[in-house]
Amino acid sequence: MHTEASFTRAVPRLRLTWPLWGLAAAIAVGLAVRLAVLDYGLPFIYYGDERYLFLPALRIAQTGDLNPTRLDYGSLFVYVLAAVYWLAAQLGLLPVVTNAPLSGYDLTYYPVPDLVLVGRGLAVAFSLVALVGVFLVGQRLFDARVGVLAAALLALSP
């Protein structure tokens, strides 16, 4: 017969050790640093290469043509952003996706800054995943202190 005491011994408890607390702190700081500047410069352009990522994603979401037209920035981010645009449009969260212009974006002004904010938010998500990856690599190659330090340094680099 099992008693409550024997059951609690059989179920292992998750112990949050200091490296996990350090990683959690690095993620929190990294998120705060990135969210603080998420809308920086909008609707005017501060980051000039954003249009080379969000315009192909917008075109893919609108037309269904999977050619990103530019491969010098890589295509994973463009495809994931296109999927986010398409899903947001289908759910009615971002209806501007279906009728946003694909041209008319000059080098100084974005007529639809919400599309850029979604792309920047996705970049924040990618960078938080990178924080975890850097922590795991540092921990694996050296030790937990190096992993936490590497994640903290990446968290502070915008």
C-alpha positions as a Markdown table, in Angstrom:
| # | Residue | x | y | z |
|---|---|---|---|---|
| 1 | Met | 0.0 | 0.0 | 0.0 |
| 2 | His | 1.3 | 3.4 | -1.0 |
| 3 | Thr | 1.3 | 6.2 | 1.5 |
| 4 | Glu | 1.5 | 9.9 | 0.6 |
| 5 | Ala | 5.0 | 10.0 | 1.9 |
| 6 | Ser | 6.2 | 7.2 | -0.4 |
| 7 | Phe | 4.4 | 8.9 | -3.4 |
| 8 | Thr | 6.2 | 12.2 | -2.8 |
| 9 | Arg | 9.6 | 10.5 | -2.7 |
| 10 | Ala | 8.8 | 8.7 | -6.0 |
| 11 | Val | 8.1 | 12.0 | -7.9 |
| 12 | Pro | 11.2 | 14.0 | -8.4 |
| 13 | Arg | 11.0 | 17.7 | -7.8 |
| 14 | Leu | 12.4 | 20.2 | -10.2 |
| 15 | Arg | 15.2 | 22.1 | -8.4 |
| 16 | Leu | 15.9 | 25.5 | -9.7 |
| 17 | Thr | 19.7 | 25.8 | -9.3 |
| 18 | Trp | 21.6 | 29.0 | -9.6 |
| 19 | Pro | 22.5 | 28.5 | -13.3 |
| 20 | Leu | 18.8 | 28.3 | -14.2 |
| 21 | Trp | 18.1 | 31.4 | -12.1 |
| 22 | Gly | 21.0 | 33.1 | -13.9 |
| 23 | Leu | 19.5 | 32.1 | -17.3 |
| 24 | Ala | 16.1 | 33.3 | -16.2 |
| 25 | Ala | 17.6 | 36.6 | -15.2 |
| 26 | Ala | 19.5 | 36.9 | -18.5 |
| 27 | Ile | 16.3 | 36.2 | -20.4 |
| 28 | Ala | 14.4 | 38.8 | -18.4 |
| 29 | Val | 17.1 | 41.4 | -18.9 |
| 30 | Gly | 17.4 | 40.5 | -22.6 |
| 31 | Leu | 13.6 | 40.8 | -23.1 |
| 32 | Ala | 13.5 | 44.2 | -21.2 |
| 33 | Val | 16.4 | 45.6 | -23.3 |
| 34 | Arg | 14.8 | 44.5 | -26.6 |
| 35 | Leu | 11.2 | 45.6 | -25.7 |
| 36 | Ala | 12.4 | 49.0 | -24.6 |
| 37 | Val | 13.5 | 49.8 | -28.2 |
| 38 | Leu | 10.9 | 47.8 | -30.1 |
| 39 | Asp | 9.2 | 50.8 | -31.7 |
| 40 | Tyr | 12.3 | 52.9 | -32.0 |
| 41 | Gly | 12.2 | 55.3 | -34.9 |
| 42 | Leu | 8.8 | 54.3 | -36.3 |
| 43 | Pro | 7.2 | 55.3 | -38.6 |
| 44 | Phe | 10.5 | 56.5 | -39.8 |
| 45 | Ile | 13.2 | 54.1 | -40.8 |
| 46 | Tyr | 16.1 | 53.6 | -38.4 |
| 47 | Tyr | 17.1 | 50.1 | -39.4 |
| 48 | Gly | 17.4 | 50.3 | -43.1 |
| 49 | Asp | 17.6 | 46.6 | -43.8 |
| 50 | Glu | 14.2 | 45.8 | -42.2 |
| 51 | Arg | 12.4 | 46.3 | -45.5 |
| 52 | Tyr | 14.5 | 43.6 | -47.1 |
| 53 | Leu | 13.0 | 41.2 | -44.6 |
| 54 | Phe | 9.4 | 42.3 | -44.0 |
| 55 | Leu | 8.5 | 43.2 | -47.6 |
| 56 | Pro | 9.3 | 39.7 | -49.0 |
| 57 | Ala | 7.4 | 38.2 | -46.0 |
| 58 | Leu | 4.5 | 40.4 | -46.7 |
| 59 | Arg | 4.5 | 39.5 | -50.4 |
| 60 | Ile | 4.6 | 35.8 | -49.5 |
| 61 | Ala | 1.7 | 36.2 | -47.1 |
| 62 | Gln | -0.4 | 38.1 | -49.7 |
| 63 | Thr | 0.3 | 36.1 | -52.9 |
| 64 | Gly | 1.4 | 32.7 | -51.7 |
| 65 | Asp | 4.5 | 32.8 | -53.9 |
| 66 | Leu | 7.3 | 31.3 | -51.8 |
| 67 | Asn | 10.2 | 33.0 | -53.6 |
| 68 | Pro | 11.7 | 35.4 | -51.0 |
| 69 | Thr | 13.4 | 37.3 | -53.9 |
| 70 | Arg | 16.5 | 38.0 | -51.8 |
| 71 | Leu | 18.7 | 35.4 | -50.3 |
| 72 | Asp | 21.5 | 37.5 | -49.0 |
| 73 | Tyr | 19.7 | 37.9 | -45.6 |
| 74 | Gly | 18.7 | 34.2 | -45.4 |
| 75 | Ser | 15.2 | 33.0 | -45.8 |
| 76 | Leu | 14.2 | 31.3 | -42.5 |
| 77 | Phe | 13.2 | 34.6 | -40.9 |
| 78 | Val | 11.3 | 35.7 | -44.0 |
| 79 | Tyr | 9.3 | 32.4 | -44.1 |
| 80 | Val | 8.5 | 32.4 | -40.4 |
| 81 | Leu | 7.5 | 36.1 | -40.6 |
| 82 | Ala | 5.3 | 35.3 | -43.6 |
| 83 | Ala | 3.6 | 32.5 | -41.7 |
| 84 | Val | 3.0 | 34.9 | -38.8 |
| 85 | Tyr | 1.6 | 37.6 | -41.1 |
| 86 | Trp | -0.6 | 35.0 | -42.8 |
| 87 | Leu | -1.9 | 33.6 | -39.5 |
| 88 | Ala | -2.5 | 37.0 | -38.0 |
| 89 | Ala | -4.5 | 38.0 | -41.1 |
| 90 | Gln | -6.5 | 34.8 | -41.0 |
| 91 | Leu | -7.3 | 35.4 | -37.3 |
| 92 | Gly | -8.2 | 39.0 | -37.9 |
| 93 | Leu | -5.4 | 40.2 | -35.6 |
| 94 | Leu | -3.6 | 42.1 | -38.3 |
| 95 | Pro | -6.1 | 42.7 | -41.2 |
| 96 | Val | -3.7 | 45.2 | -42.8 |
| 97 | Val | -1.7 | 42.3 | -44.2 |
| 98 | Thr | -4.2 | 41.6 | -46.9 |
| 99 | Asn | -4.2 | 45.1 | -48.4 |
| 100 | Ala | -0.9 | 46.6 | -47.3 |
| 101 | Pro | 1.1 | 48.1 | -50.3 |
| 102 | Leu | 4.1 | 46.1 | -51.5 |
| 103 | Ser | 5.7 | 49.2 | -52.9 |
| 104 | Gly | 6.1 | 52.8 | -51.9 |
| 105 | Tyr | 8.4 | 52.2 | -49.0 |
| 106 | Asp | 11.2 | 54.7 | -49.5 |
| 107 | Leu | 14.3 | 54.9 | -47.5 |
| 108 | Thr | 12.9 | 57.1 | -44.8 |
| 109 | Tyr | 9.3 | 56.2 | -44.0 |
| 110 | Tyr | 7.1 | 53.1 | -43.4 |
| 111 | Pro | 3.4 | 53.7 | -44.1 |
| 112 | Val | 2.3 | 50.6 | -42.1 |
| 113 | Pro | 4.5 | 50.4 | -39.0 |
| 114 | Asp | 2.5 | 47.6 | -37.4 |
| 115 | Leu | 4.0 | 45.2 | -39.9 |
| 116 | Val | 7.5 | 46.2 | -38.8 |
| 117 | Leu | 6.6 | 45.8 | -35.1 |
| 118 | Val | 5.5 | 42.2 | -35.8 |
| 119 | Gly | 8.8 | 41.6 | -37.5 |
| 120 | Arg | 10.7 | 43.2 | -34.6 |
| 121 | Gly | 8.8 | 41.1 | -32.1 |
| 122 | Leu | 9.7 | 38.0 | -34.0 |
| 123 | Ala | 13.3 | 39.0 | -34.0 |
| 124 | Val | 13.0 | 39.4 | -30.2 |
| 125 | Ala | 11.7 | 35.9 | -29.9 |
| 126 | Phe | 14.6 | 34.6 | -32.0 |
| 127 | Ser | 17.1 | 36.4 | -29.9 |
| 128 | Leu | 15.6 | 34.9 | -26.7 |
| 129 | Val | 16.0 | 31.4 | -28.1 |
| 130 | Ala | 19.6 | 32.4 | -29.0 |
| 131 | Leu | 20.2 | 33.3 | -25.3 |
| 132 | Val | 19.2 | 29.8 | -24.3 |
| 133 | Gly | 21.4 | 28.3 | -27.0 |
| 134 | Val | 24.4 | 30.4 | -25.9 |
| 135 | Phe | 23.8 | 29.3 | -22.3 |
| 136 | Leu | 23.7 | 25.6 | -23.3 |
| 137 | Val | 26.8 | 25.8 | -25.4 |
| 138 | Gly | 28.8 | 27.7 | -22.7 |
| 139 | Gln | 27.6 | 25.2 | -20.1 |
| 140 | Arg | 28.5 | 22.2 | -22.3 |
| 141 | Leu | 31.9 | 23.4 | -23.4 |
| 142 | Phe | 33.0 | 24.9 | -20.1 |
| 143 | Asp | 30.7 | 25.1 | -17.1 |
| 144 | Ala | 27.5 | 26.7 | -15.8 |
| 145 | Arg | 29.3 | 29.9 | -14.9 |
| 146 | Val | 30.5 | 30.4 | -18.4 |
| 147 | Gly | 27.0 | 29.6 | -19.8 |
| 148 | Val | 25.4 | 32.2 | -17.5 |
| 149 | Leu | 28.0 | 34.8 | -18.3 |
| 150 | Ala | 27.7 | 34.3 | -22.0 |
| 151 | Ala | 23.9 | 34.5 | -21.9 |
| 152 | Ala | 24.2 | 37.7 | -19.8 |
| 153 | Leu | 26.6 | 39.3 | -22.2 |
| 154 | Leu | 24.3 | 38.4 | -25.2 |
| 155 | Ala | 21.3 | 39.7 | -23.2 |
| 156 | Leu | 22.9 | 43.1 | -22.9 |
| 157 | Ser | 23.9 | 43.4 | -26.5 |
| 158 | Pro | 21.0 | 44.9 | -28.4 |
